[in-house]
Amino acid sequence: MTHTSLHISPRSILRSVAIVGAYLLVITVAMRAATTLVWFLEACVFAALSWPVVQKLHRHMSNTAAILLITALLALSVSAIAALGLTELQGESAKFQRNVPAAVRNLEGTEGLGSLIKKLQIADDIERFADQITNQVRFRNADLRGIASRVGEGASAVFVVWILTVMIIFTGPSMVNGAIELAPETKREPIRWVLKLAYSTSTKYMGFMALQSLAVLLITFSVSTWLGIDLPGLLAVTAALLAFVPYVGIFAGALPLALLALLNGPEQALAVLVGAFILQILDAYLVQRKVDVATVPVGIFPTMLAAMIGFSLRGPGGLLVGVALATMAMAVLSDTGAMRTIRSLDDSDLVTNPVDPVAPESADSANSAAMSPGEIS
């Protein structure tokens, strides 16, 4: 039996040390620059989603004016939602301070349970808790310096991401083309076509889902207000975010609404659940299937996973970034002709007969028809 001996030379030792050192250096730099890298990633996603809108507005105004218009609309929308949410929290805290301690005081007058409540001093604890909550949402006795510091940090992060987004909007296409030019000559056109297809389908998918999310927001807010349910703004925003999850998001977004509607009676809660179920079925069969055929079928699990990871890291903005990245990844990996192009990169015929980006041989040719040329020019 032949035995293979291991030879360790000074050169191999130096290589191993260099590889380990380079790995540790990259990890250390990445960890220290994690916040900056996240900002850059968010800016790339926001720029990619904003570029089609900027191009459409460019027919009527300059790119600079289009960017300023989009920024103003987003700022007004976010400010209005934040103001509505703060107003709702202040109103609910006032109701809590007014009603809950009084109800506990009334329970103290009952036999059996009342004596236990008095001994445990539950009413006093609830009153202190209600006062604390009310003071916090109304900024009474608050640490204004700490609040100002946190608001300043958030505002600076938003400003940095906005600056990076604007820069990427203007320089993104040239950056992508420059990266493609680094590839071997025979692979440039297929890679360019794959990126065009993935970008086109993913942005169209996010556009459709954004419109659906807006519709769900308006419906949830209207139903909550009509039924007299508390926190209609918060419920509407929650339902709108969950609406990005296909096939189950609309029904999942209605669950908090149904839970609060239960306080008004089981009939209202049941009506909300039935209405949400019917709306989800209609959306799944009449809308979502057509969206998947026209763009890319992302699926429930990838969307939920990306949404949960993004929300846990960066809140609602991270949720949108996660869903957009998952959509882009599925657009590249889906079997719509893009992966066939990648598999044929090493084909000998590719040198003389490049892949035709207009008519890829794919069963899902609708994706090719949905691609708009010129995103990466």
ZIMO-V175519 format. One line per field, one symbol per residue. ss: DSSP state (@ for helix, = for strand, . for the rest). psi: psi as a letter, one per 30 degrees, with the letter a starting at -180 (. if undefined). burial: # if it has 24 or more other ideal C-beta (glycine too) atoms within 12 Angstrom, else .. A space follows every 50 residues. Layout:
BEGIN
ss->???
psi->???
burial->???
END
This chain:
BEGIN
ss->.........@@@@@@@@@@@@@@@@@@@@@@@.@@@@@@@@@@@@@@@@@ @@@@@@@.....@@@@@@@@@@@@@@@@@@@@@@@@@@@@@@@@@@@@@@ @@@@@@@@....@@@@@@@@.@@@@@@@@@@@@@@@@......@@@@@@@ @@@@@@@@@@@@@@@@@@@@@@@@@@@@@@@...@@@@@@@@@@@@@@@@ @@@@@@@@@@@@@@@@@@@@@@@@@@@....@@@@@@@@@@@......@@ @@@@@@@@@@@@@@.@@@@@@@@@@@@@@@@@@@@@@@@@@@@@.....@ @@@@@@@@@@@@@@@@@@@@@@@@@@@@@@@@@....@@@@@@....@@@ ...............@@@@@.......
psi->kkkkkkkjleeeeeeeeeeeeeeeeeeeeeefgeeeeeeeeeeeeeeeff eeeeeefffflleeeeeeeeeeeeeeeeeeeeeeeeeeeeeeeeeeeeee eeeeeeffflkdeeeeeeefheeeeeeeeeeeeeeefghkhlieeeeeee eeeeeeeeeeeeeeeeeeeefeeeeeeeeefflleffeeeeeeeeeeeee eeeeeeeeeeeeeeeeeeeeeeeeeefhklheeeeeeeeeefffjkffee eeffeeeeeeffffkfeeeeeeeeeeeeeeeeeeefeeeeeeefckjele eeeeeeeeeeefegaeeeeeeeeeeeeeeeeefligfeeeeefgegkfff efilkjfeikjkfifeeeffkklfej.
burial->.....................................##.########## #####.......#..##..##..#......#..##..##..##..##..# #..#...#........#.....#..#...#...#..#............. .......#..##.###.##..##..#...#......############## ##########.##..##.###.##..#.###################### ########.##......##..##.##..##..##..##..##.####### .###.##..##..#.#################.#.###..##.##....# ....#.#..#.#.#.###.##...##.
END
